[in-house]
Amino acid sequence: MTCKLRHIHFLIRNITLITLIFSYHSLNAQVFNSDQNPPSLKWSQINTENFQILYPTPFETEAQRMASVLENIISREAYSLNKKPRKISVILQNQGTTSNGFVQLGPRRSEFYTTPSQSFDYQDWLNSLAVHEMRHVVQFDKLTGKLNAPFFEKLALAVFGITLPPWFYEGDAVGTETALTHAGRGRIPEWALIMRTNTLSGKKFSYSKDFFNSYKDLTPGYYQLGFFMNTKLRRDFGTGITDSIMTRISKNPLRPYSFSNSVKKYTGLSTRQLHDSTISELGKLWYQQTEKTAPLDYPAINKRKSNTPEHYLLPAAIPGDKILALKQSKARTPAIVEIDSAGRERRVTDIGLQEVAWFSYSAGKLVWDESRFDPRFHQRSFNVINIFDMQTRRAKQLTHRTRMFAPTLSPDGKTIIAVDISYSNRISLKLMDAARGKEIRIYNSPENYMLQMPAFSPDGKTVVVVAVAKTGKALFELNLESGTFSPLFPFQLQEILRPVYAGRQILFKAHYNGIDNIYRFNPNDRQIYQLTSARFGAFNPSYDTISHKLILNTFSGRGYDIAALNYSDTSGQNISTIKNTFIDYAAPLYDQEGHSNVFDSIQHKTYPVKRYHELSNLFYFHSLVPVAEENQFFDDYNVGIEMQSDNKLNTLSFYSRYQYNNALRKSEYLTGFNYKRYFPIFSIDYINRPRLIYRRVNQAGKTVLSPVTWRENEIKAEVTFPFTLNRFNNNYSFGFKTGTSYTNRYGIENGMPSLLKTLEYPMHYQFYASRNNRRSSRDLAPRWGQNITLTYRNYPFENRVEGELFTLRSTFYFPGLASNHSFQAAFNYQHGDGNYVNTVDIPRVSGYSYLSPIGNTRNTLLLDYRLPLLYPDWEAGPLAFIKRIKGGVFADFENIGKGDAFSPRSYGAELRADMNLLRFYLPNFDVGGKVIFLNEKPRQNPIFEFMATYSF
């Protein structure tokens, strides 16, 4: 790298750092969940030496258990980083159906989403969350422990996110969860499936492509990449390498290239070299593993028409020699498709948002589960069951506001059984009528084991289901008549999924030989047999009762495929004769971390419980944040600093700011809050600021501009009623907001009669509504979408000022001529009079500042056609990784209906690229240029605009 290029790299990196710090209020709102729970929820707390545990009162049993767990594991979590973390709040969120967790600063807390998933590693879900998230707590304090509340938490969060790549801290946490337990994602072959397949298939992608992902190819993701790269560090350089790297960074976190320099200092490797050596070593190990397993090839039934990565999941045979599958693609949103014997496919029905891919077919019907938002309180969500009739081709939502997962149809299609999870994490199977969703019977899980993926027997009298305990997974069989659960084999450390009946035999996915394959359990001899020997893995078995074939998923570099093979009740190899060839890459970490399961020695105790009152915990001051605000009247910025408070339940956000108005060289003071506990959101803002206008006066027969200055107090208040919904393949939002303000002006110098000293309660009202299709990863916009906003402003309480303004903004999306193309039409209209007669409150045409005025703007019509051009995955050294190049053309119209010709005022084209800069995973940058032609006489030269936006 030349000296000049190093300087440019350093400059851009620091500009990015400054941008992130100045905009971290928006980053925090988008990266972490800032939603609310229903106001009726009552909260309690447990305080221990190291934790404050907040939880909904009905969740007390699990909260007490987690208090003991967290207290017992935190010292083991901190051992290899040599850092005891400070006390932190852990919030147990039980209202949602998403299985997740995070740690954040500003405010400092960790949140556990307590509903277990239908697919996770083979241990207790909350234990799995605890061992992963507590490692992040230690990481935060190790790197930024001196930057604390009440002033520096967001600075610490920004430094953490900017200094450490996500693959490093997430990979370290996955390595820790694997090393400290007998489970963990590092022990699951399917978790590394894409990375292993790419490596063995000769697709050795660059560090940047594996890290930043791709629109063109399947890449592993930074969790998987980070697990292997971190493990490589600790395998080769010992226990203390992670501690050494983070200690060096913490001493000077703003040192340019601090992370990569630290890795280089202690290992002699750049991050790119570390990636390449990791992949090289894994390739050799995985190749040796393949040689030992003697894999077979299973021809794909599905016929791929392009190189676009696509998954054909959960294949199931239906009459007519056809197969149903859930198709996921980078180019289209998920749908159930029908594939005939010639490989031709037909889209049957779209699928909405799912936590885990799932559907079930029987007797001409399909059922599947989908996530649903609570319209207002988004910490609460639901998992509902939908049903589709193949004959009438009509879909119906069968349940509402439920928490049911993995619904499965009985052989006659008349009943459905699904996993039900209560708000206190009580697990059961619920049997219901398939016509109306009416509950028939509930079967409580034995020992409250987590249950996954039930399936009916051919006669509909029994159900097989996966059970998850602290000691692993097992299969249980439920007798529907007696209601008794019987274990089929003991709990074991296997990722067992998707059990189905084949007669009285049971097929399922596991990894006894070290690679995911399909296995058969024989209830007569109580033995397990391996049926497949796939190169990369075999998954999602189903049994065709007509052809007596086993239908399953295999995997390739383009995604999950469908295969079929002959099946008999005597086929397969007994697992007692099979050698486990799993590449336990993290094995050296077990000794480094004590080589024992951290959950084996938990000492449980009962802690005192207190009520947690939201009103007495409204404020948590955590950060001073620099502010650079564009001055709306002058070509300059207001620069200042803001004190922020956000309480831990996300119900009150408060700020207080001082800023200096560079244009007027005077101080400004602002404060305000958002209160979000109840259905409406209340916002109040106060500002004290200087003002300046110029008036025309006659001096000695000449008209001159004379300055008028004053200060003013302004109080703004607004009430918002937001709604967000989702249903099948569509997202909906609508809402209403209204607000007013009061302004008092004082210290007026060189005043004029028309300048009011008070402006009392101007009103504004806004209604918005939208309906948009879900987008695939390649879509530039929704395929279909309708978005409308109506706004009305007036002065109902002010006799000295009159005027009103009505505006309509609308945007409509339509499919383009090819996949992922988008046509967008935005029509905007306004009508104002009185004090609003010159106000423009709608989007303008491109290049409007270069156009000659044609009177007041009444309406605009903005037409855009956008399309992806290339997916280059091109690396411009360390400066940028360009994932997609896209283009577009546009034509903008103004004041349609006025004049003789319907012609655009401006038109042109744009060329943009989606990229990651300087090896930052976030933000994502959209950079490009736009050429604008003005349609007026005399014709002017084209206008070139540079565009750069970022998103998180």
N, C-alpha and C positions, 0 to 999 in steps of 0.2 A: 504494500500500500504506500503510495507516495505521501510526502509531507502534506501536500495540498489536500489530498483526499482524506487524510486523517483529520485535518482541520475542519473540513466540511462535515465529516462524520460526527466529530465532537460538537460542532455548532448545532447540527440538527438534533442530536441527542439531548442537548441541554434545552433547546427550544421545546422539545417534546416534554421534558421534565417540567418546565415552567408551565406549559399548557395544561398538563395533567393536574398539577397542584392548584392552579387557578380554577380549574373546572371540576374539582373533585366532589363538589356537591351533587353534580349530575351523575358522575361516575358511581358514587355510593348508592344513589337511588336505583341505578339500573343493575349493578353487579350483585347487590344483596337485596333480599326481600324486605321491603319497607311497608308491607301491607298490614292490615289490622284484623283482629279477631272480632267476632260478634260482641257487642257491649254487654250482653247478658252473661258472658263467661266470667266466673269467679276464680280468682287466682290465689294460690298459696305459695309459701316459700319455705325452703329448708336452708339454713346457713351452717356450713361446716368450716373447717379451718381454711380450705382452699377454694370453696365454691359457694355461690349463692344460686340455688336451684329454684327457678320459677316454673310453676306448672298449674294447669287448670285443676281445680280441687278434686274432681272425680279421678284424676290420674295419680292419686297419692301412693298407691302400692308400688307402681313402677318408679315414681319419683324417689321413694325411700330406697329402693334397690339401686337406682343410679347414683344416689348420694354415696352409698358404700362403695360402689364400683369405682367412681371417679376418685374418691379419696385414696383407694388402694392402688390404683394404677398410675397416678400422676408421677410418682417418683421414678417408676420404670420408663415412662414416656420421656422424662427429662434426662435420663442417665447418659445417653450417648451425645447429648448436646451440652451437658454440664451446666444446666441452667434451671433453677427452680422458678417456675412462673408465679406471678402475683395472682391473688384471688380474682376470679372471674365469674360472671353470671352465665349460667347455662339455662336456656329457656326450652322447655319441652313443649313443642307445638303439636297438639293432638287433633286439630280440627281439619287438617288437610289429608289428602290421599296420596301425595307425592312422598317418596322415600328419599330423604336427602339430609344434608346438614352443612353448616358452615361456621366459620369463625370470622369476626370482623372487628374493626376499630371504628370509633365514631358513630355510635357508642360501642364500647368494648363489651363484647358478649359472644356467646356461641349459641346457635339454635339447632336443636335436634328435631327433625320431622319424624314423628314416632311411628307412623304407620308402616309396617313391614312390607317389603316388595314381594312380588311373585317370583322374583329371580334375584338372589343375592348369594354371597358366600355362605358356607354351611356352618353358621353359628348364629347365636341370638342377635337380632337386628340392632337393638340398642347397645349391646356390647360392641358390635362392629362399629357403630357410629362413634362410641366413646373413644375407642383405641385410635381411631383415625383423627378425629377432630382435636383431641387433646394434644396430639403431636403438633398441630397447627398453633395451638396456644403457646407451646414451648418455642416454636419457631418465631412467632411474633415477638415474644419477650427477649429471645436471644438476639434478634437483629435490631429491634427498636425499643428495648425495654426502658430506655431513659426518656423517651418521648411519650409522656403520659398526659392524661386529663389533669386539669381542665383546659389545657392550651394546645396540645400537640398530637392528639390521637389521629386526626386525618392526615397530618404531615407524616406520622409514622406509617399509616396505611399506604400513603402515596410512595414513600421511600421503599417500603416492603415490596409493593407491586412493581415498581420501576427497577429496583435493584435485582430482584430474583425472578428468573423466568418461571412460569407456572409448572413446567415439567420438573423443576428442581424441588419445589416445596410439595407438590402433589405426589411426585415420585417418592420422595422421602417419607411422606405419610403412608403411602401404600406399602412401602418396604417395612415400615414400623408395624403396621397392622398385621403384616405377614410374619414378621420375626417374633412378635410378642404373643401370638396366638397359634392354635393348630389349624387355623383357617386363613382368611385373608385372600384378596384378589390375586396376589402373586402365586397362589397355588392352584388357580383355575385355568386350565388350558384354553378354554374358549375366550378368556379375557385377553389373551395375547394372539388371538386367531389371525387378525389382519396382519400383524407384524410378522408372524411366523410364515404365513402364506406368501406375503410379498418377498420375504427373504429367500425362501426355498424356491420361489418361482423366478428368481433372478431380477426382481424389481427392487433394486437397492436404491431407494430414493435418497435425496440429499437430506441433511440435517434440517434445513429450513422447511422442506416439503413435509417431512414426518412431523415436525413441530407445528407448523401453521395450518396443516390440512390442505385439502385440494378440492376444487370443483370437478376435477377430471378423473381422479383415481381414489381408491380406498386407501386411507392412511390410518395409522394406529390411534392417534390422539395423544395429548401430552401426558395423560395419566399413565398409559402403558409405556410410552417412550421414556417418561421420567422414572418409572419403576426400574427399568432395565439399566438406564444410564446411571442412576444413583447406586444401584446394586453393584454395577461395574466399578464405580469409585470405591465402594467399601470392600469389595472382593480384592481389589488390587492394592489399595492404599490403607486399609485398616479401619478400625472403629472410629478413630479420631478425625478422619478426613472431613466429614460434614461439619464437625465442631470447628475445625481449623478454618475452613472456608468462611463460615458465618461469623466467627470471631473477628477475622481480618476485615470483613465487610462492615461489621458493626462499628469498628473503630473509625472508619471514614466512609460512610455509606454513599456520599456524593462524589467519591473518586470516580473519574471516567472509567467505564468498562470494569467496574469493581468486581463483579462476579467472574467474568471470563479471565480477568487478570489473576484472581485468587485461585481459580482452578488451574491455570497455567503455572502459577508459582509452586503449588504443592504437587502437581502431577506431571508437569511438562507437556500437557496436552491442551490444545484449544478445545472449545466445546464441539466444534465440528470434528476434530480428531477423536474426541471421546465418543461421539455418536458413531463414527465410522468403525472404531475399534470394537465398540459394543455390538454393532450389527455383524461384524466379521466373526467375532467369537460366538455369538448366538447362531449364526449360520452354520458353523462347524458342528456345534452341539446338536442343533436340530437335524442336520443331515445325518449324523450318527444315530440319532433317535429313529429317523425314518428307516434307516438300514435295518434296525433291529425289529421294527414292527411289520415289515413286509407288506406295505399297503396295497390295496386293490383299487382299480379304477371303476367308478360307477358312472356310466354315461348319463348325461343330463337329458331329462325329458323336455324341459323348457328350451325354447329356441331364442337366443338373444339376437336382436336385430341391430344392435349398435354396441359400441364400447362403453356406453354409459353404465356406471356401477348400479346394479339393481339386485334386490333380494327377493326371492320367491319363497316366502316363509310358510310354515305350518301346512304342508300339502295334505290334501284329503281327497280321496276318490269319491266320485258321485256317479249316478247312473249315466249311461251313454259313453262309457270309456273316456270320461273327462276327469280332470283334477282341478280342485279349487286351491288357491294360494293367496296369501296376503302379500301383495307386491309393494315394496318400498323402493324408491328411486331418488337419485339426486335431481332428476328432471321433472318428476310428477309427485303429487301428494299421494299418500298411501291409499290403496284400494284393494278389494278382493277381486281377483281375476279368475276366469275360467279358461282352462287350457285343454284343447282337444288332442286326439291321438296323433295329429300331424304337427303339434307344437304351436298351433295358432291360438292366440289368446283374445279374450273379450273381457272388457271391464264390467263387473257385475254391480258393485256399489262402492262408493267412497267410504273411507274410514276416518273418523275424527281423531282427536288427540288421545293417545293411549300411554299409560305408564309402561306397560310391557306389551309387545305385539301378541295379539290373541284373537282367535275366533274358533267357533265350533259349528260343524254341519251335521244335520241329521234330518231325514224325512222331508227333504225339500225346504228346510229352513236353515237360516244362519243366525247365530247370536254372537255378540262380541261386547266388550265393555269399553267405555270411553270416560275420560275425565270431563268434569263440568265445573266451571267456576261458580262460586257464590257471586251473585250480581254486584255486591258491594264490598263484602268483607272477604278479601282474597286470601287471607290465611286459612279460610275454610274452603274446601272443595269437596266434590263428591265423585263417586265412581258409579256410573249407571249402566244398565244393560239395554242394548238395542237388539231388535229382531228384524230379520228380513225374510220375506216370503219369496222364494225363487219363482213361483208361478205367477203371482200378481205383481212381482217386482216392486213391492212397496216396503219401505223401512219404517219402523215405529220405535220410539223410545219406550221401553217397557217399565222401567223403574225410574223414580225421581228422588233426588236428594238421598241416595243410598251410598253405602260404602262396601260394595260387592265387587269381587274380582274373579277373573277366569271363569266366566259362565260356560257351562257345558250342557248340551241338549241330551236328553234320554234317547234311546234308539227309536222310539215311536214319535219323537218330536213334541211330546205333550208336556213334559216337565223340564225344568232347568235346575241344575245345582251349581252353586257358586260359593266362593269363600267370602264370609262376612266378617268385618273387623269393626268392633265397637269403639267408641271414643275412649274407653279405658283399656283398649287393646285386648279385649276378650275375643277369642277366635272361634268361629263356628262355620259349619256348612249349612247353607240355607237352601231348602228345596221349595220351588215355586212353580206355579202354573205358567206354562209358556204362552197362553193366550192373553192373560191379563196381568201377569206378574204378581198374582196373589200368593202370599206365603202359605205353604202347606205344612212344613215342619222345620225345626231348627235342631241341628246336631252339634252339641258343644264339643270342642276339641279336647281330647284327653290330655291332662296336664297343661292345658292351654298351649300346646305346641302350635307354632305357626304352620298353617296348612297352605299348600300350593297346588294349583293345576289339577283339579279333580277330573275323573273320567268315569263314565258309566260302563258297566259290564254289558255284554250283548243282550242279556235278558232283562236288564234294567233293574236288577234287584240289589246289586252291590255297586260301590264306588271305590275306586282306588285313588289315593291322594298322597302327595309328598308331605311328610312332617319334618319340621326343623326344630332342633333342640340345641342346647349349649354344647352337646357332644357330637353334633353332626346331623345327617339327614337319614331318613328311613322311609319305606313305603308302608302305609296303613290301608286296610280295607274296611269300609263301612258297610254294615248290613242295614239297609234302609228300613227294614221292617222292625228289627229289634233295637236299632239305634246304637249298636255296639261297634267300636273301632278295634280292629285286631292288627297287631304289627306283623308284617310279612317277613322282615328280617331286621336285625339290630341296627341302631344308629351307627353311622360310619362317616368318615371324613371323605365324602364324595359329593360332587355337585350333581345331584340327581334331579332331573327335570322331565316334564312331559310324559308321565306314565299313561299308557293306553292298553286296553285289553286286545289280545289276539286269541279268540276263544276264551279258555280259562287261563292262558298264559298272559303275562304282563310284560310289555315292552317299555323301555325307558332309556334315557340318555344318562351316561355316567362316563368316568375316565379311569377305569381300573388299570388299563394298560398305559396310562400316561397321555393318551389322546382321546378326545371326546368320540365315543362310539355308541352304537345301539346295543342294548343288552336285553336278555330275556330272563324273566324269573319264572321258574317252574314251581307251582304250589305243591306238586306231588312230592318232589324230592327236596324242596326248599333250597334249590341251588340256582346260581346265576350263571348265565352263559353269554359270551360275547358273540354277536351276530355279524358285525361289520368290522372291517379293518381299513378305515378311510385314511387317505394321505394327510388331510388337514383337519378332518373331523366329520362326524355324522351326528345329526340332530333331528329333533321334532318327528319322532316316528308316528306313523298311523298305519292301520291295518285295513286292507280292502277285503271285505268278506266275500266279494264276488270272484275276484281273480286270485285270492289268497296270496297277495303280494304285500310285502313290506314297502311302504312308501316313506321317504325320508328326505331330509335336506343334507346335501353335501356342500362343500365350500370351494370356491376358486378365487382368483385375483379380482374377479368382477362381482363377487357376491355369492349369496346362498343360491344353490341350484336344487332341482328336484331330481331324485333318482328312485328307481324301484328295483327290487330283487325278490326272487322266489323265497318263500318262507315255509318252514314246517315246524311242528312242535318239538322236533328232535335236533334241529340245527343249532350250530354254535359250539364254542369251546368253553369249557368250564373255567371260571376265572381263577380257580385254585392252581391252574397250570399256566397262568399268564404272568409274565414279568412286567412290573411297573417301570416304564421307560421315561417317566416324566422328568423333564429337565428342571430340577429344583434349583434355579439360578440363585435364589436368595439363601441357600443353605448356609453359606458362611456367616450370614447375618444372625442366625439363631444363636450361635456361640457368642457372638459379640453382644447380644442383648440378653444373655443369661440362660438361653436354651430351656425355657419353661413357659408354659401358658400363663399369661398374666392373670387369667380369670380362675385359675385353679386354687388360688389362695386368698380369695376375697373373704374378708371378715365382715359379715353383715351386722349392722346395728340399727336401731331405730332412733332417728333424730327428732328434736322438737320441731313442731310445725307452727308457723304464724301465717295469718292472712296477709296478702300482699295487696295494698290499696293503691289503685292507680292514681287517685287524686293527690296522695301524699308523696308520689314519686313522679311528678310531672316533668321535673327538670333534671337533666344530666348534662352539665356543661363539659364539653369534651375537646373543643378545637377553636383555635384562632386561624382563620383562613384568609389569605390575601385575596383582594378583589380588584379586578380591572373591568370597569363598566363603561360601555360606550355612551358618550354624552349624546342625548337624542336631539339636541339643538345645535351643537357645535362639533366640528371635526376634531374631537379630542376625547380623552378618556378621564373618567373619575377613578382615582386609585385610592384604595383604603384597605381596611382590615375588619374582619367580621368575627364576632364571637358566636358560636353555635351550640345549641342544646337540642338533643333528641332523646326522648325517654326510651326505655328498653322495650316497651310494648308498641312503639311506633304510633302513639296516639297524639303526641304534642311535639311539634318542631318549632323552635324559637331561635331568633337571631337578633343581634344588636350590632350595628355597624357604624364605624366612622370612615368617611372618605373625603378626599380632597378633590374639589372641582378644578381641574387644571385650567379650563377655559376661563373661569371667572375668578380663579385664585382665592377661593373661599371654601370653608368647611361645610360638610353635610352630615346629618345624623339620621340614622334609620333604625327602626326596630319593628318586629312583627312576629306573628305566630300563625301556625296552622293547627287546628284542633280536629282530630280525625277519629275520635272514638265512636261517635254516633253516626247515623246514616248520612245526614248532611255533613259536609266538611266546612268548617268555619275558618275564615282567614281575615286577619286584621293587620294592617301595616300603617306605620306612622313614619313620616319623613319631615325633617326640617332642612330647608335648602335655600340657596340664593337663586334669584331669577334675573334675567336681563332681556329686555326687548328694545326695539328702536321705534320711535314715532317720528313722523314727518312734521317739522315746524318751519315756519316762515321767518327767516332772519335776514333783514336788510334786503327784502325782495327776493331772497333765494330760499328754495326748499332744501332743508338739510335734515339729516337723520340725527335725532337726539336720543341718548340712552336713557332708559327708565329701569331702575333697579329696585329690588325689594327682597325680603326674605318671606318665606311662607311655611306654615304648618299645614300638612295635609294628612288626613286620616282616611284610609280606604278600608272598606269592609265588603266581604263577598261570601256568599253561601253557594255551595255546589252540591248537586245531587247526581253523582255518577253511577252508571250501570254498565257492566261489562258481562257479556254472555258468550257462550259457545255452544253450538249444536251441530252434530255431525261434522261436515267439512267447512263450516262457516263460523266466523267470529262476528259478534255484534257488539256495538256500544251505542249508548244514547244517554243523554243527560240534560240537565238544566242548571244554569247558574244565573245568579243575579247579584248585583252589587251597587254600591254607591260610595260617595266620598264627601268630605267636608274640608274646605280650604280656607285658611285665614291668613291674609297678607298683612305685613307690617314693615316698618322701616322703609317706607316708600320714598324714593328720591326722584325728583323731576317727574312727578306723577301726572296723570291726565284723568279727566272726568270719567272716561269710559272704562278705566281700570277698577274693577270691583275689589273691595277689601275682603269680601267673603264670597265664596261660591258654595251654595248650600244644596247638597244631595242630588247631583246629577245621577241619573239611573242608567244602568245597562242591563239587558236581559239577553241570554243566549240559550238556544236550544240546538243540540247536535244529535245526529243519528248516522250510523254507518253499518254496513253489512259487507264483509269482504271474505272471499275464499281464503283458506289457508294457503301458504306459499311453500313450495319446495325450495331446497337450498339454491337451486339455479334460477328460480323465478326472480325477475327484476321488480315485479309488482304482482298483486293478486290477479288471477285469471279473470275473475269477475268481481267488481266492487262498486259500491255506491256510498258516497259520503257527502252529507249535507250539513251545513251550519248556518243558522239564522241568528242575526244579532240586531237588537233594537236599542238605540240610545236616545234619551230625551232629558228635559229639565222640568219635571212635574212640580217641584217645590221651590223653584227660583223664578220670581216675577221679572227680574231685570234681564234675564237671558232667556232666549227662546231658540228653538231648533230641534230637529230630530234627524236621526240617521238610521236607515234600515239597510242591512247588507245581507246578501246571500252568497255563500261560498259553496261550491260543489265540485267534486272530483269523481269521475266515473272511469272504471277500468274495464277493458275488453281484451279477449285473447288476440294475439297477433297472428301473423301468417304462418309461423312455425313455433315449435316448442320453445317456451320461455321468452318469447317475444311479448311485448305489451304495448297496447294502444291506450293512451290516457287522454281524456277530454275534461277540462276544468272550465266550467262556466261560472262567472262571478258577476254579481249585480249589486249596485248600491244606489240609494236615493237619499240625499240630504238637503236640508234647508236651514235657514237661520245661521246659528253659530257653527253648523256643520257643513255649510255649503261648499267649502273648499277642502274638506277632509277626504282623503283617499284611504279607505279601509279595506281594499280588496287587492289581490295580487295584480301587479302591473305587467305589461308586455316586456319582453326582453329588450334591453337597450333603450328603455324609455327616457333616460336622462339625455340621450343624444337626439331624440325626436323633437320635432316642432310641436308646440302645444296645439291641440285641436278643441280646446274647451275642457270643461270638467269631465273627468272620467266617470262614465255611467255603468259600463260593463266591460268585461274582458272574456275572451274565449281563447284558452291556451291548449293547443293540440300537440301531443308528443307521441312519437313512435320510438321505442327503445328495444334494443336487441343485443344479446351477447355475441361477440365476434370470435374471441379466442379464449382458451383456458391454458395459458402458456406455462404456468408454474415456473416462471423465469426468475432467476436469482441475480440481482444486480449487486454482486459482492455483498458486503455487510449493510448496504444502504437500504435495500428494498427487496421484498419477495412479492412478485406480481402474480396474482392468482387468476384474475379475469380482466379481459379488455372488452369494453362494451361501447356501443355507439348509439346514436339516435339522431333524428331530425325533428324539427318543430316548426310550427307556424302559430303566431300570436295575433289575435284580432282585438280591436278596441272599438267601443261604441258601435256595436253591430246594430243595424237598423237606421243609422244616421249616414247619409251620403248615398251616392248612386251605385257604388261597386262594393261587392263583398270580397275584399282582398285583405291579406294580413298587413299589419303595420310593420312587423319584423318576422324574419324566418331565419333558419340556419341549421347548423348541425353541431354535434358535440362528440367528443371522444374522451372516454374516461377509463380508469383502471382501479380495480380493487386490490389493495396491497397491504402488507405489513411493513412498517419502517423500522430500521435499526434493530431488527430481531425482537421487537416488542410484540407479544401476543395480542395485547390490547393497547391502544384502541385500533380498530380497523379503519384504514384510511381509504377514501374515495377521492382520487386526484385526477384532474383532467383539464381539458380546455373546451371552449365554446366559441364558434364563429357566428356572428350575428350580422345579417344583412338587413338594412333599413329600406323599407318600401316607400320612399318618398322622393320628391324632386326638390332641389337637385340631388341626385343619387350620391350618397356618401360612401367612403371606403368601408370595407368590412370592419367590424369591431371584434376584437379578440379578448376573451375573458378567461382568466385562470380560475379554476375551482378546486377547493380542497376542503373536504369535510371529514369528520371522524365520528365513529359511533362505538359503543361498548356492548 
